[in-house]
C-alpha cells in the first residue's frame, strides 16, 4: 500500500484541526452563563429544611410490609431476554420409536500369543468386556466373536459392517 503525499497532508490537517478545536473547547472557551443562581450557590438536591422540633411526617407503622421473597424457589422471569417476541423455548419433540442398537464394528485386531485386543466402535477392548448389548467372548486373528445375554453368538470380521458379520 502506498501513501500519497496529498493524503498524508490531508490527514495531518484534519488532525491539527481536531487538536485545535479540542484545546479551544476544553481550555479557552468561556463558560456558559446560567440565569439566576450560580452553580456554587445552588444545592445538588432539593431537600426541605427540617427543624429539630418539627414532628415526624411519616408514621413507621404506616409503612407497608415488603413482599415475601422465597429464596428456595427457582427464579422466574416474565419473558426470556434471549428470545425475540415470536420465539419460544417450548418445542414439540417428536416421539421417536426406540431403535435397536447397531451391531459393533471391528476396525482392528491386535493379536499376540500373550495378549488379544480389538478396536471396536472406537474403543480398545479385551475379552470379557461389554460393547453395547454384546460381550466380547473371543478375539481371533481376523474376527471377533460376541455373545448376547441370551447366549446368541455373532462373529464380526475386521472392517466388515454389522450386516456382513456371520452368525455362528
C-alpha positions as CSV (number, residue, x, y, z in Angstrom):
1,X,0.0,0.0,0.0
2,X,1.4,3.4,-0.9
3,X,0.5,6.6,0.8
4,X,0.3,9.6,-1.4
5,X,1.6,12.9,-0.1
6,X,-1.8,14.6,-0.7
7,X,-3.5,12.0,1.6
8,X,-0.8,12.5,4.2
9,X,-1.2,16.3,4.1
10,X,-5.0,16.0,4.4
11,X,-4.7,13.6,7.4
12,X,-2.3,16.0,9.1
13,X,-4.5,19.0,8.5
14,X,-7.5,17.1,9.9
15,X,-5.5,16.0,13.0
16,X,-4.3,19.6,13.6
17,X,-7.9,20.9,13.3
18,X,-9.1,18.4,15.7
19,X,-6.4,19.2,18.3
20,X,-7.0,23.0,18.0
21,X,-10.8,22.5,18.4
22,X,-10.4,20.4,21.5
23,X,-7.9,22.8,23.1
24,X,-10.3,25.7,22.4
25,X,-13.4,23.8,23.6
26,X,-12.0,22.4,26.9
27,X,-9.4,25.2,27.8
28,X,-10.1,28.5,26.1
29,X,-13.9,28.7,25.6
30,X,-15.8,30.9,28.1
31,X,-18.0,29.0,30.5
32,X,-21.8,29.2,29.7
33,X,-23.7,31.6,31.9
34,X,-26.8,30.3,33.6
35,X,-29.6,32.7,34.6
36,X,-30.3,33.0,38.3
37,X,-28.1,31.5,40.9
38,X,-24.5,30.5,40.2
39,X,-23.6,26.8,40.4
40,X,-21.8,27.1,43.7
41,X,-24.9,28.5,45.4
42,X,-27.5,26.0,44.2
43,X,-27.8,22.7,46.2
44,X,-27.4,19.4,44.4
45,X,-30.7,18.0,45.8
46,X,-33.8,19.9,46.8
47,X,-34.1,19.0,50.5
48,X,-36.7,20.6,52.5
49,X,-35.5,22.4,55.7
50,X,-36.2,20.2,58.7
51,X,-36.1,21.8,62.2
52,X,-35.3,19.6,65.2
53,X,-38.6,20.4,66.8
54,X,-40.8,19.6,63.8
55,X,-42.9,16.5,64.2
56,X,-42.2,13.4,62.1
57,X,-44.3,13.4,58.9
58,X,-44.1,9.6,58.3
59,X,-45.5,7.1,60.8
60,X,-43.3,4.0,60.8
61,X,-46.3,1.7,61.4
62,X,-47.9,3.0,58.2
63,X,-45.1,1.7,56.1
64,X,-46.3,-1.4,54.1
65,X,-44.6,-4.7,54.7
66,X,-42.3,-5.7,51.8
67,X,-43.3,-8.6,49.6
68,X,-42.0,-12.0,50.9
69,X,-39.3,-13.5,48.7
70,X,-39.0,-17.3,48.5
71,X,-35.2,-18.0,48.3
72,X,-35.5,-21.7,47.6
73,X,-37.8,-21.3,44.6
74,X,-36.2,-21.0,41.2
75,X,-36.0,-17.6,39.6
76,X,-38.8,-16.9,37.1
77,X,-39.0,-14.0,34.7
78,X,-41.9,-12.7,32.7
79,X,-40.0,-13.3,29.5
80,X,-36.7,-14.8,28.3
81,X,-34.4,-11.9,27.4
82,X,-32.5,-14.1,24.9
83,X,-35.6,-14.6,22.7
84,X,-37.4,-12.3,20.2
85,X,-41.1,-11.6,20.5
86,X,-42.3,-14.5,18.3
87,X,-39.8,-17.1,19.6
88,X,-40.4,-19.7,22.3
89,X,-38.2,-22.3,24.0
90,X,-41.2,-24.7,24.1
91,X,-40.6,-27.1,21.2
92,X,-42.5,-30.1,20.3
93,X,-40.3,-33.2,20.5
94,X,-41.5,-35.8,18.0
95,X,-42.0,-39.2,19.5
96,X,-39.3,-41.5,18.0
97,X,-39.7,-45.2,18.5
98,X,-36.7,-46.8,20.2
99,X,-34.3,-48.3,17.7
100,X,-32.3,-51.4,18.2
101,X,-28.7,-50.5,18.9
102,X,-26.3,-51.2,16.0
103,X,-24.1,-54.2,16.0
104,X,-20.5,-53.5,16.8
105,X,-18.0,-52.6,14.0
106,X,-14.5,-54.1,14.4
107,X,-11.8,-51.8,13.0
108,X,-8.6,-53.5,14.0
109,X,-7.4,-56.6,15.9
110,X,-4.2,-56.6,18.0
111,X,-3.2,-60.3,18.2
112,X,-0.2,-61.8,20.0
113,X,0.2,-65.1,21.9
114,X,0.0,-63.4,25.3
115,X,-2.4,-60.5,24.6
116,X,-5.5,-60.1,22.4
117,X,-7.2,-56.7,22.0
118,X,-9.5,-55.2,19.4
119,X,-10.6,-51.7,18.4
120,X,-14.4,-51.9,18.3
121,X,-16.5,-48.8,17.8
122,X,-13.5,-46.6,18.6
123,X,-12.7,-48.3,21.9
124,X,-9.8,-50.7,22.7
125,X,-11.4,-53.7,24.4
126,X,-10.3,-57.2,25.5
127,X,-12.0,-60.5,26.1
128,X,-14.9,-60.2,28.6
129,X,-15.7,-56.5,28.1
130,X,-19.1,-55.2,27.3
131,X,-19.9,-53.4,24.0
132,X,-23.5,-52.3,24.0
133,X,-25.7,-55.3,24.3
134,X,-22.8,-57.7,23.4
135,X,-19.9,-59.2,25.4
136,X,-16.6,-59.9,23.7
137,X,-16.1,-63.7,24.1
138,X,-13.3,-64.5,21.6
139,X,-10.7,-62.5,19.6
140,X,-9.2,-64.4,16.7
141,X,-6.6,-63.2,14.1
142,X,-9.3,-62.0,11.7
143,X,-12.6,-61.7,13.6
144,X,-14.2,-61.0,17.0
145,X,-16.9,-63.3,18.4
146,X,-19.6,-61.6,20.5
147,X,-22.3,-63.2,22.7
148,X,-25.5,-61.7,24.0
149,X,-27.1,-62.2,27.4
150,X,-29.5,-64.7,25.8
151,X,-26.5,-66.7,24.5
152,X,-26.7,-65.8,20.8
153,X,-23.2,-65.6,19.1
154,X,-22.2,-63.1,16.5
155,X,-18.9,-63.2,14.5
156,X,-17.7,-59.9,13.0
157,X,-14.6,-59.8,10.8
158,X,-12.2,-56.8,10.6
159,X,-13.7,-53.9,8.6
160,X,-16.9,-55.8,8.0
161,X,-20.0,-53.9,8.9
162,X,-22.6,-55.5,11.2
163,X,-24.7,-56.6,8.3
164,X,-21.7,-58.6,6.9
165,X,-20.9,-60.3,10.1
166,X,-21.5,-64.1,10.1
167,X,-23.5,-65.6,12.8
168,X,-22.3,-68.9,14.2
